[in-house]
Amino acid sequence: MRITVLGAGIIGITTAYRLARDGHRVTVIDRQPGPALEASFANAAQIAAALSGPWAAPGVPGQILHWMRRTDSPMRFRLKADPAQWLWSLRFLAECRRDRFETTFRRMLDFGRYSQRMLAGVKQETGLAYDQLEKGILKLCTTPETVAELADFEAILRRSDIPAQRIPIDEAIALEPALEASHDRLAACLHLPTDETGDAHLFARGLAERCEALGVDFRYGHDIRDVELHKGEILSVRTHKGEIDGELFVLALGSHSPRLARKLGLSLPVYPVKGYSATVPVGTSNSAPQVSLYIAEKKVAMSRLGGRLRIAGMADIAGYDLNLEQARARQVLESGLSLFPDIDGKEAEFWCGLRPLTPDGLPVLGSCRVPNLLLNTGHGTYGWTYACGSAQVIADLAAGRTPDHDLSGMTISRFSL
């Protein structure tokens, strides 16, 4: 089958690879000059199958009011004259109910595990090198409030049979000796041994090369402007360089997916959430952590990528604004380096990107009312974590197979009014 994948981020590239492995003739379209140059370019680098969880949580509505008075808040709403933002925000708040939160959390954990297994298969098939480490993640609590929240998190992990262990501070430092410098600041540590890290951009570049070897046709530098329909099906997409057709299409445009979806009569509740990162050169320094970390109070992640340390965080709900606010970027850097005073952050490279978030935090996968369109978008902060699982789901559906993973709560039908 001739399949056209719209988008060459980590989601589009993994999807193209899996479709090509199934023998389809695949074309990938993206406005950028290469793969994974937007949300996946400099993300947190965590493959967080166990750490994943919804942003929409029971305590968040009250926290938002508190965060609005702080310049260093991990989540910031900037209300705009944008009905899509208002509707998304109302749906987000509705997802903060305890029952919705726990259901979504379990689904995220289940899909994270499935996706991690699919990633293992891709690694075995390709042998890609992408500064990967399989050292788990340490979730660090530095305040009484985050320690209190940790028990709730642990309970959900136990009910989902996710390996996790609260460990003494000295044991955490034995796992990650670089934490010795902040021994007195640590209040609690949770070890998630099965999580991983790796550079999503490097992975996507390497996988794109494998795709080309399988015959995938990449149309980089093509800005998608419109779609041509006939009797409710897509005939082709129109770019500023011409039309590109296909028998089946996959929507994997991240935060820009709703714009194209509207042209198809679809209401897709995916909204851009801006995140920031700082990448610090650390060479072979033992002062920088090797084990990936998550600082619960700041909602900041840290991952070692060879001779680099990636620090990422923040969630600005402010539309399609890609202005890199230096103050916010530096807050991310300082939040991470506050635990590692011997690391010099003067040469940090700052970045920001738009994560495509749904109100509940789960991606939107599968079919819709356009018969020859499959959806693969809305992965939020877990695009890297969920990429290979999402790709396998799309490949199964394209081939007429029933996916191995249950898609309950992950299709567009959950947002029907």
C-alpha positions in Angstrom: 0.0 0.0 0.0 1.1 3.6 -0.7 1.1 5.3 2.7 1.9 9.0 3.3 3.1 9.9 6.8 2.6 13.6 7.6 5.4 14.6 10.0 9.0 13.6 10.5 9.3 13.9 14.2 10.1 11.0 16.5 6.5 9.8 16.0 6.5 10.1 12.2 10.0 8.5 11.8 9.2 5.5 14.0 5.9 5.1 12.2 7.5 5.2 8.7 10.1 2.6 9.8 7.5 0.2 11.1 5.3 0.6 8.0 8.3 0.2 5.6 9.3 -3.0 7.5 5.8 -4.3 6.8 6.5 -3.8 3.0 4.5 -0.6 2.4 5.6 2.1 0.0 6.1 5.0 2.4 6.4 8.8 1.8 7.2 11.1 4.7 6.4 14.9 4.5 7.8 17.5 6.8 8.4 21.3 6.6 11.8 20.9 8.3 15.1 20.1 6.5 15.6 16.9 8.4 14.1 14.5 11.0 13.1 15.4 14.6 13.9 19.1 14.4 11.0 20.3 16.5 9.6 18.8 19.8 12.1 15.9 19.7 15.2 17.9 19.0 16.4 18.6 22.6 13.8 17.0 24.9 14.4 15.5 28.3 15.8 12.3 26.7 13.9 10.1 29.2 12.2 6.9 28.1 10.0 7.1 31.1 7.7 4.1 31.0 7.4 4.0 34.8 7.7 7.7 35.5 5.0 8.7 33.0 1.8 10.1 34.5 -0.8 12.7 33.7 -0.2 16.4 34.1 -3.9 16.6 35.0 -3.8 15.5 38.6 -6.2 16.1 41.6 -4.0 18.7 43.2 -3.2 20.7 40.1 -6.2 23.1 40.0 -5.1 24.5 43.3 -1.5 24.5 42.4 -2.2 26.5 39.2 -3.5 29.4 41.3 -0.4 29.2 43.5 1.9 28.9 40.4 0.3 32.0 38.8 1.9 34.1 41.5 5.4 32.7 40.9 7.8 33.4 38.1 9.5 30.0 38.4 6.3 27.9 38.3 6.7 24.5 36.5 3.3 25.1 34.7 2.2 28.4 33.4 -1.1 29.4 31.7 -1.1 32.4 29.5 -4.7 32.9 28.5 -5.2 34.1 24.9 -8.2 35.0 22.8 -8.2 31.5 21.6 -11.4 29.4 22.0 -9.3 26.2 21.4 -7.2 27.0 24.4 -10.2 27.7 26.6 -11.9 24.5 25.6 -8.7 22.5 26.1 -8.2 24.1 29.5 -11.7 23.2 30.7 -11.2 19.6 29.5 -7.8 19.6 31.3 -9.4 20.7 34.6 -12.1 18.0 34.2 -9.4 15.4 33.9 -8.0 16.3 37.3 -10.8 14.4 39.1 -9.4 11.5 41.1 -11.2 8.8 39.2 -10.2 10.1 35.8 -6.6 10.7 37.0 -6.1 7.1 38.2 -7.7 5.5 35.1 -5.5 7.6 32.8 -2.4 7.0 34.9 -2.8 3.2 34.6 -3.3 3.5 30.9 -0.2 5.6 30.5 1.8 3.1 32.5 0.5 0.1 30.5 1.2 1.9 27.2 4.7 2.9 28.4 5.6 -0.7 29.1 4.3 -1.8 25.7 6.2 1.0 23.9 9.4 0.1 25.7 9.1 -3.5 24.5 8.6 -2.2 21.0 11.6 0.0 21.3 13.6 -3.0 22.4 12.7 -4.7 19.2 13.7 -1.7 17.1 17.1 -1.6 18.9 17.6 -5.3 18.2 16.8 -4.8 14.5 18.9 -1.8 13.9 21.7 -1.6 16.5 21.3 2.2 16.6 23.6 4.2 18.9 22.0 7.3 20.4 23.8 7.9 23.7 21.5 5.4 25.4 21.8 4.3 29.0 19.7 1.7 30.8 20.3 2.9 34.3 16.8 3.6 35.4 15.5 6.9 36.8 15.7 8.3 40.3 12.8 10.4 41.4 14.1 12.9 43.9 12.0 14.7 46.6 13.4 17.8 48.3 10.3 19.1 50.1 7.8 17.6 52.6 5.0 18.2 50.1 6.6 16.1 47.4 7.5 13.4 49.9 3.8 13.2 50.9 2.8 12.9 47.2 5.3 10.1 46.6 3.2 7.5 48.5 0.3 8.0 46.2 2.6 7.6 43.2 4.1 4.4 44.6 0.6 2.9 45.2 -0.4 3.4 41.6 2.8 1.9 40.4 2.3 -1.2 42.7 -1.3 -1.7 41.4 0.2 -1.7 37.9 3.0 -4.1 38.8 5.6 -1.5 37.9 9.0 -2.1 39.6 9.7 0.8 41.9 11.5 1.0 45.3 11.8 3.9 47.7 15.4 3.7 48.8 17.5 5.4 51.6 19.4 8.5 50.6 22.7 6.7 51.1 21.6 4.0 48.7 20.6 6.6 46.2 24.0 8.1 46.4 25.6 4.7 46.0 23.6 4.4 42.7 24.5 7.9 41.7 27.6 9.2 43.5 27.3 12.7 42.0 24.3 13.2 44.4 26.8 13.3 47.3 27.1 17.1 46.9 23.4 17.5 47.7 23.0 14.8 50.4 21.5 17.2 52.9 18.9 18.5 50.5 17.4 15.1 49.6 14.3 14.1 51.6 13.2 10.9 49.7 14.2 8.9 46.6 12.3 6.5 44.4 14.2 4.2 42.1 12.6 3.2 38.8 15.1 0.6 37.6 13.4 -0.2 34.2 13.3 3.3 32.7 15.9 4.4 30.1 17.4 7.5 28.5 18.8 8.4 25.1 19.0 11.2 22.6 15.7 11.1 20.6 17.1 13.3 17.8 20.1 11.0 17.3 17.8 8.0 17.3 15.4 9.6 14.8 18.3 10.5 12.5 19.7 7.0 12.6 16.3 5.4 12.1 15.6 7.8 9.1 18.7 6.4 7.5 17.4 2.9 8.0 14.1 4.0 6.5 15.8 5.3 3.4 17.5 2.0 3.0 14.0 0.4 3.1 12.9 2.7 0.3 11.1 5.4 2.3 10.8 8.7 0.3 11.4 11.7 2.5 10.0 15.0 1.3 11.7 17.4 3.7 11.2 21.2 3.3 7.5 20.6 2.2 5.1 22.8 4.1 1.7 21.2 4.1 -1.0 23.7 3.2 -4.2 21.8 2.5 -5.8 18.5 1.6 -7.8 17.4 -1.4 -10.8 15.2 -0.6 -13.1 13.1 -2.7 -16.2 11.4 -1.3 -14.9 12.0 2.3 -11.4 10.4 1.6 -8.1 12.1 1.2 -6.7 12.1 -2.3 -3.6 14.1 -1.7 -2.0 16.8 0.5 -1.0 20.1 -1.0 2.3 21.5 -0.1 3.9 24.7 -1.3 5.9 22.5 -3.7 3.0 20.6 -5.1 0.6 17.7 -4.4 1.6 14.4 -2.8 -0.9 11.5 -2.9 -1.4 8.2 -1.2 -3.8 5.4 -0.4 -3.6 5.8 3.3 -2.4 8.8 5.4 -1.0 9.1 8.9 -1.4 12.4 10.8 1.8 12.8 12.9 2.2 16.5 12.9 2.5 17.0 16.7 1.2 20.3 17.9 0.2 21.3 14.4 -2.1 18.3 13.9 -5.3 20.2 14.9 -4.8 22.7 12.1 -4.8 20.1 9.4 -7.5 18.1 11.2 -9.9 21.1 11.1 -9.6 21.1 7.3 -10.9 17.5 7.4 -13.8 18.4 9.7 -12.1 16.9 12.8 -12.0 18.5 16.2 -8.7 17.3 17.7 -8.1 18.5 21.3 -4.3 18.7 21.1 -2.7 21.9 22.3 0.9 23.1 22.2 2.7 23.1 25.6 6.1 24.8 25.5 9.0 23.2 27.3 12.6 24.3 27.8 15.9 22.5 28.0 19.5 23.3 28.6 22.3 21.0 27.3 25.5 21.4 29.3 28.9 20.0 28.1 30.3 17.9 30.9 32.9 15.7 29.1 33.8 12.7 31.3 33.1 14.6 34.6 32.1 12.5 37.6 30.4 15.6 39.0 27.6 15.1 36.5 25.1 12.3 37.0 25.0 9.2 34.9 21.6 8.0 36.3 18.7 10.0 35.0 17.0 12.1 37.6 13.6 13.7 38.1 13.3 16.5 40.6 9.7 16.3 41.8 9.3 19.8 43.2 10.5 21.5 40.1 9.2 18.9 37.6 12.7 19.0 36.0 14.4 16.0 34.4 18.1 15.4 33.9 19.7 12.9 31.5 23.3 12.1 30.7 24.0 11.9 27.0 27.6 10.9 26.6 29.6 14.1 27.2 26.5 16.2 27.6 24.0 16.7 30.4 20.4 17.5 29.3 18.2 19.3 31.8 14.5 19.9 30.8 11.3 21.1 32.2 8.5 23.7 32.4 5.1 23.7 30.7 3.9 27.0 29.2 0.4 26.8 27.9 0.6 29.9 25.7 -0.3 28.9 22.1 2.2 28.5 19.3 4.7 31.0 20.8 8.2 29.7 20.2 10.0 32.6 21.8 12.8 31.3 24.0 12.3 33.1 27.2 15.8 33.3 28.7 14.5 33.6 32.3 12.4 30.4 32.0 15.3 28.5 30.3 17.7 29.6 33.0 15.3 28.5 35.7 15.4 25.0 34.2 19.2 25.1 34.2 19.5 26.4 37.7 16.9 23.9 39.1 19.0 21.1 37.8 22.4 22.4 38.7 21.3 23.4 42.2 21.9 19.8 43.1 25.4 19.7 41.4 27.3 22.8 42.4 30.5 21.6 40.8 29.0 21.7 37.2 29.7 24.8 35.2 26.6 25.8 33.2 28.2 28.8 31.4 28.3 27.0 28.1 24.8 25.6 28.2 22.8 25.6 25.0 19.2 26.5 25.5 16.2 25.3 23.5 12.4 25.3 23.6 9.8 23.2 21.8 6.1 22.7 21.6 4.8 19.4 23.0 1.4 18.3 21.6 -0.7 17.6 24.8 -4.2 16.3 25.1 -6.3 17.2 28.2 -5.8 13.7 29.7 -2.1 13.2 28.6 -2.7 10.1 26.5 -2.0 10.2 22.7 -4.7 10.0 20.1 -4.3 6.9 18.0 -6.1 5.0 15.4 -8.9 5.6 12.9 -11.4 8.4 12.6 -14.3 9.3 10.4 -12.0 10.0 7.5 -11.7 6.4 6.2 -8.1 6.6 4.9 -6.6 8.5 7.8 -4.9 7.2 10.9 -4.2 9.5 13.8 -0.8 9.3 15.7 -0.5 12.5 17.7 -1.0 14.2 21.1 1.8 12.4 22.9 2.6 15.4 25.1 5.9 15.1 27.1 6.0 11.3 26.3 6.6 11.3 22.6 10.0 9.6 22.9 8.6 7.2 25.5 5.5 6.2 23.4 7.0 6.5 19.9 7.7 2.8 19.1 4.5 1.6 20.6 2.4 4.1 18.7 4.2 3.1 15.5 3.4 -0.5 16.0 -0.3 0.3 16.6 -0.4 2.2 13.4 1.3 -0.5 11.4 -1.1 -3.1 12.8 -4.1 -1.0 11.8 -2.7 -0.3 8.4 -2.3 -4.0 7.8 -5.8 -4.8 9.1 -4.4 -6.5 12.2 -5.8 -6.1 15.7 -3.1 -4.2 17.7 -1.6 -6.2 20.6 -2.3 -3.2 22.9 -5.8 -2.3 24.0 -6.6 1.2 22.6 -9.4 1.9 25.2 -9.2 5.6 26.1 -6.7 6.3 23.4 -8.8 7.0 20.3 -10.4 10.2 19.2 -13.8 8.9 20.3 -13.1 9.7 23.9 -13.4 13.4 23.1 -16.9 13.2 21.5 -19.1 15.8 23.0 
